[in-house]
């Protein structure tokens, strides 16, 4: 550790172009180097060269394997990206139609929300349905909801508050022209 500190001090004094890479103390790389240095102390002087060569070969093998896996992963990613892009291109018209349908439904929803208002004295929710609402549409009020069992249009829907005999519910209150 003393030799590492002295190397770091010399490195700091050197010109920027001559500086060596400094490994921070609290990193896995620093711990790895420390382990290698401790093992080198335990190895006989005559076996150090062989030990370093074996260690080098091992690290190079791991590095090469990592590079191969990374290349393979990148190629798979690029292939899947091309596949997805071609699929999107192939179904582009269908996607645009679905987006238009979603846009229409969102505008209908916005229209229904605008038409929803509070009425005068009884402060009940009133909804005027001018356009057609399809089968199984759920209309939610403040305390009740209505599931449309057949397509409807041109009706008033009102939310009724709970009474002692009935829970809060929504009813079709009549037609308008």
Phi, psi and omega per residue, in radians:
X1 nan -0.579 3.110
X2 -1.127 -0.675 3.130
X3 -1.176 -0.603 3.107
X4 -1.151 -0.754 3.130
X5 -1.116 -0.742 3.138
X6 -1.145 -0.668 3.075
X7 -1.072 -0.732 -3.137
X8 -1.139 -0.708 3.114
X9 -1.098 -0.785 3.113
X10 -1.119 -0.665 -3.134
X11 -1.104 -0.709 3.137
X12 -1.150 -0.581 -3.137
X13 -1.352 -0.399 -3.081
X14 -1.244 2.806 3.067
X15 -1.125 2.736 -3.064
X16 -1.026 -0.715 -3.125
X17 -1.208 -0.401 -3.124
X18 -1.669 -0.028 -3.082
X19 -1.242 2.609 3.089
X20 -1.696 2.897 3.105
X21 -1.255 2.273 3.126
X22 -1.828 2.292 3.142
X23 -1.768 2.174 -3.132
X24 -1.120 2.576 -3.047
X25 -1.114 -0.691 -3.034
X26 -1.619 0.759 3.137
X27 -2.149 2.852 3.103
X28 -1.199 -0.568 3.121
X29 -1.111 -0.726 3.126
X30 -1.114 -0.780 3.110
X31 -1.079 -0.691 3.128
X32 -1.080 -0.807 3.129
X33 -1.122 -0.696 3.107
X34 -1.044 -0.753 3.128
X35 -1.102 -0.721 3.124
X36 -1.098 -0.783 -3.136
X37 -1.101 -0.673 3.103
X38 -1.145 -0.686 3.104
X39 -1.180 -0.639 3.115
X40 -1.106 -0.605 3.104
X41 -1.137 -0.597 -3.088
X42 -1.404 -0.328 -3.097
X43 -1.477 2.515 3.071
X44 -1.064 2.617 -3.130
X45 -1.028 -0.684 -3.106
X46 -1.265 -0.377 -3.127
X47 -1.683 -0.066 -3.080
X48 -1.065 -0.774 -3.103
X49 -1.076 -0.769 3.120
X50 -1.129 -0.735 3.136
X51 -1.079 -0.780 3.141
X52 -1.116 -0.703 3.120
X53 -1.107 -0.775 3.103
X54 -1.080 -0.749 3.124
X55 -1.105 -0.758 3.104
X56 -1.053 -0.823 3.140
X57 -1.073 -0.702 3.137
X58 -1.122 -0.823 -3.124
X59 -1.141 -0.731 3.118
X60 -1.095 -0.690 3.112
X61 -1.093 -0.755 3.116
X62 -1.116 -0.756 -3.139
X63 -1.087 -0.804 -3.139
X64 -1.082 -0.717 3.115
X65 -1.113 -0.708 3.130
X66 -1.131 -0.700 3.118
X67 -1.118 -0.734 3.136
X68 -1.110 -0.765 3.138
X69 -1.120 -0.719 3.121
X70 -1.102 -0.779 3.110
X71 -1.067 -0.776 3.141
X72 -1.100 -0.745 3.128
X73 -1.106 -0.742 3.115
X74 -1.102 -0.717 3.128
X75 -1.148 -0.715 3.095
X76 -1.097 -0.733 3.134
X77 -1.086 -0.807 -3.141
X78 -1.109 -0.718 3.133
X79 -1.124 -0.767 -3.141
X80 -1.189 -0.625 3.088
X81 -1.106 -0.775 3.097
X82 -1.088 -0.706 3.138
X83 -1.101 -0.769 3.134
X84 -1.147 -0.754 3.122
X85 -1.067 -0.733 3.131
X86 -1.184 -0.641 3.099
X87 -1.118 -0.757 3.119
X88 -1.111 -0.763 3.133
X89 -1.092 -0.715 -3.129
X90 -1.115 -0.682 -3.067
X91 -1.822 0.392 -3.058
X92 -1.047 -0.773 -3.131
X93 -1.082 -0.760 3.138
X94 -1.110 -0.711 3.114
X95 -1.106 -0.764 3.129
X96 -1.103 -0.688 3.104
X97 -1.095 -0.753 3.126
X98 -1.115 -0.706 3.117
X99 -1.115 -0.695 3.099
X100 -1.131 -0.721 3.120
X101 -1.098 -0.747 3.105
X102 -1.086 -0.738 3.121
X103 -1.073 -0.761 3.106
X104 -1.078 -0.785 -3.134
X105 -1.130 -0.657 3.112
X106 -1.156 -0.685 3.122
X107 -1.190 -0.653 3.066
X108 -1.100 -0.733 3.111
X109 -1.072 -0.785 3.129
X110 -1.080 -0.708 3.128
X111 -1.094 -0.781 3.139
X112 -1.095 -0.699 3.134
X113 -1.127 -0.654 3.121
X114 -1.181 -0.665 -3.102
X115 -1.302 -0.290 3.127
X116 -1.331 2.290 -3.123
X117 -2.668 2.891 3.053
X118 -1.522 2.445 3.104
X119 -1.651 2.985 -3.016
X120 -0.839 -1.955 -2.899
X121 -1.195 -0.718 -3.048
X122 -1.427 -0.117 3.033
X123 0.944 0.681 3.106
X124 -1.665 2.640 3.109
X125 -1.273 2.274 3.123
X126 -2.180 2.339 3.139
X127 -2.214 2.163 3.057
X128 -1.700 2.128 -3.141
X129 -1.831 1.768 3.138
X130 -1.555 -0.814 3.136
X131 -1.510 2.928 -3.082
X132 -1.279 2.377 3.012
X133 -1.917 2.245 -3.033
X134 -1.357 2.965 3.118
X135 -1.006 2.431 3.084
X136 1.200 0.287 3.044
X137 -1.255 2.390 3.132
X138 -1.777 2.142 3.077
X139 -1.871 2.074 -3.086
X140 -1.822 2.274 3.037
X141 -1.758 -2.839 3.141
X142 -1.281 -0.659 -3.097
X143 -2.235 -0.123 -3.101
X144 -2.412 2.964 3.067
X145 -2.500 2.752 -3.127
X146 -2.257 2.269 3.044
X147 -1.797 2.069 -3.071
X148 -1.273 2.157 -3.093
X149 -1.639 -0.141 2.964
X150 -2.699 2.744 -3.101
X151 -1.058 2.386 -3.121
X152 -2.370 2.762 2.988
X153 -2.805 2.783 3.122
X154 1.178 0.655 -3.118
X155 -2.234 2.803 3.002
X156 -1.822 2.281 3.091
X157 -2.036 2.258 -3.081
X158 -2.169 2.485 3.075
X159 -1.613 2.238 3.132
X160 -1.777 2.348 3.118
X161 -1.261 2.818 3.136
X162 -1.225 2.518 3.026
X163 -2.079 -3.111 -3.140
X164 -1.178 -0.442 -3.109
X165 -1.700 -0.470 -3.049
X166 -2.256 2.644 3.016
X167 -1.356 2.914 3.052
X168 -1.088 2.472 -3.113
X169 -2.685 2.932 3.108
X170 -1.997 2.419 -3.123
X171 -2.280 2.670 2.998
X172 -1.431 2.040 -2.931
X173 -1.629 -0.106 3.119
X174 2.536 3.076 -3.125
X175 -1.847 2.693 3.005
X176 -2.302 2.787 -3.041
X177 -1.911 nan nan
